[in-house]
Amino acid sequence: MLKTYTGSCHCGAVRFEADIDLTQPTYRCNCSICRRNRFWPAIVTPDRFRLLAGDAELTEYRFNSLRNSHHFCRTCGVRPFGIGNNVPGGERIYGVNLGCLENVTPEELDAAPVTYADGAHDRWQETPDYTRYL
């Protein structure tokens, strides 16, 4: 069921809303950046993501293939979302950090299905051997 969630970085400078169906898979990845900052995204299409405030407060980081952009608040350092610019099918997607949602309940988060990705070994469609730490 699609629901509109509001979210922000920790200091509130970056604000957004996104239409997310939390009955669909969310993702935990063991790649270097997701593992280090414990990023837990739900994937949405561009028409379901709206940046409401703080565009000037965002800083972008790209590494490795440079195809995905990781957006952080330059004040508090929180990563509210990322953008996949070259994904299968060629569409742009937004990875919305579930930890940044303000009007999500613990029950909704607990029930959200998690798909694990082995990004550390570029096996994105496979589950890593170990997942509990993600």
C-alpha positions as MATLAB code, in Angstrom:
seq = 'MLKTYTGSCHCGAVRFEADIDLTQPTYRCNCSICRRNRFWPAIVTPDRFRLLAGDAELTEYRFNSLRNSHHFCRTCGVRPFGIGNNVPGGERIYGVNLGCLENVTPEELDAAPVTYADGAHDRWQETPDYTRYL';
ca = [
       0.000    0.000    0.000;
       1.464    3.314   -1.094;
       1.759    5.898    1.678;
       3.285    9.374    1.699;
       6.067    9.679    4.254;
       7.916   12.811    5.308;
      11.545   12.735    6.226;
      14.609   14.793    6.987;
      18.250   14.699    7.862;
      19.115   14.905   11.573;
      19.356   18.703   11.775;
      16.245   19.238    9.624;
      17.966   21.298    6.919;
      17.099   18.687    4.263;
      13.416   17.764    4.069;
      11.602   15.486    1.653;
       8.508   13.429    1.127;
       8.199   10.137   -0.691;
       5.422    7.778   -1.660;
       6.585    4.367   -0.425;
       4.983    0.939   -0.269;
       6.582   -0.691    2.771;
       5.076   -4.054    1.851;
       7.609   -4.116   -1.010;
      11.259   -5.070   -0.461;
      13.612   -2.717    1.294;
      17.357   -3.260    0.965;
      20.386   -3.856    3.138;
      23.714   -4.038    1.363;
      27.210   -5.019    2.426;
      29.029   -2.674    0.028;
      31.558   -0.346    1.609;
      29.372    2.762    1.836;
      26.099    1.103    2.900;
      27.879   -1.002    5.512;
      29.713    1.973    6.967;
      26.694    4.228    7.323;
      24.032    1.508    7.805;
      21.958    2.790    4.897;
      18.528    1.071    4.708;
      16.650    2.237    1.621;
      13.266    1.743    0.078;
      13.374    2.236   -3.672;
      11.072    4.771   -5.327;
      10.787    6.221   -8.804;
      11.516    9.931   -9.355;
       7.818   10.804   -9.537;
       7.408    9.442   -5.981;
      10.188   11.523   -4.412;
      10.000   15.250   -3.659;
      12.820   17.271   -2.143;
      11.012   19.950   -0.115;
      13.950   21.881    1.350;
      17.698   21.856    1.637;
      18.970   21.320   -1.895;
      21.791   23.787   -1.173;
      22.607   21.888    2.049;
      23.258   18.618    0.243;
      26.657   17.419   -0.789;
      27.112   14.589   -3.251;
      29.592   11.740   -3.109;
      30.353    9.261   -5.894;
      32.881    6.459   -5.966;
      33.865    3.334   -7.913;
      31.725    3.337  -11.098;
      30.437    6.877  -10.331;
      26.957    5.823  -11.433;
      25.243    6.191   -8.051;
      25.129    9.470   -6.184;
      25.071    9.490   -2.405;
      23.567   12.664   -0.920;
      24.528   13.893    2.561;
      23.554   16.934    4.591;
      26.651   19.106    4.835;
      25.699   20.184    8.378;
      24.819   16.956   10.198;
      26.284   14.382    7.803;
      23.132   12.263    7.534;
      22.406   10.554    4.211;
      18.636   10.923    3.625;
      18.683    9.451    0.115;
      20.766    8.298   -2.794;
      20.150    8.199   -6.519;
      20.808    5.254   -8.800;
      21.540    6.767  -12.188;
      22.395    3.682  -14.200;
      20.348    0.751  -13.000;
      19.015   -2.235  -14.963;
      16.326   -0.984  -17.307;
      18.040    2.405  -17.539;
      15.670    4.171  -15.173;
      16.726    6.535  -12.410;
      15.699    5.461   -8.917;
      15.818    7.016   -5.469;
      16.900    5.055   -2.422;
      15.096    6.695    0.498;
      16.741    6.081    3.877;
      14.065    4.567    6.107;
      15.934    5.825    9.168;
      15.146    9.387    8.048;
      11.367    8.936    7.869;
       9.486   10.925   10.494;
       5.960    9.557   10.268;
       6.759    5.846   10.018;
       5.840    3.610   12.939;
       8.107    1.009   14.538;
       5.517   -1.573   13.494;
       5.783   -0.515    9.823;
       9.570   -0.720    9.932;
       9.516   -4.069   11.689;
       7.152   -5.521    9.072;
       9.047   -4.145    6.048;
      10.588   -7.015    4.085;
      14.364   -6.828    3.693;
      16.302   -8.035    0.653;
      20.034   -8.407    1.237;
      22.462   -7.546   -1.565;
      26.079   -8.643   -1.869;
      27.383   -5.349   -3.188;
      30.803   -5.957   -1.648;
      31.432   -8.570   -4.331;
      29.399   -6.935   -7.132;
      26.806   -9.701   -6.845;
      23.859   -7.356   -6.379;
      21.206  -10.011   -7.035;
      22.677  -12.445   -4.486;
      22.410  -12.593   -0.717;
      25.719  -12.263    1.155;
      26.814  -15.139    3.363;
      26.351  -13.016    6.504;
      23.538  -10.504    6.997;
      22.796  -10.037   10.702;
      25.311   -7.181   10.969;
      23.630   -5.259    8.186;
];
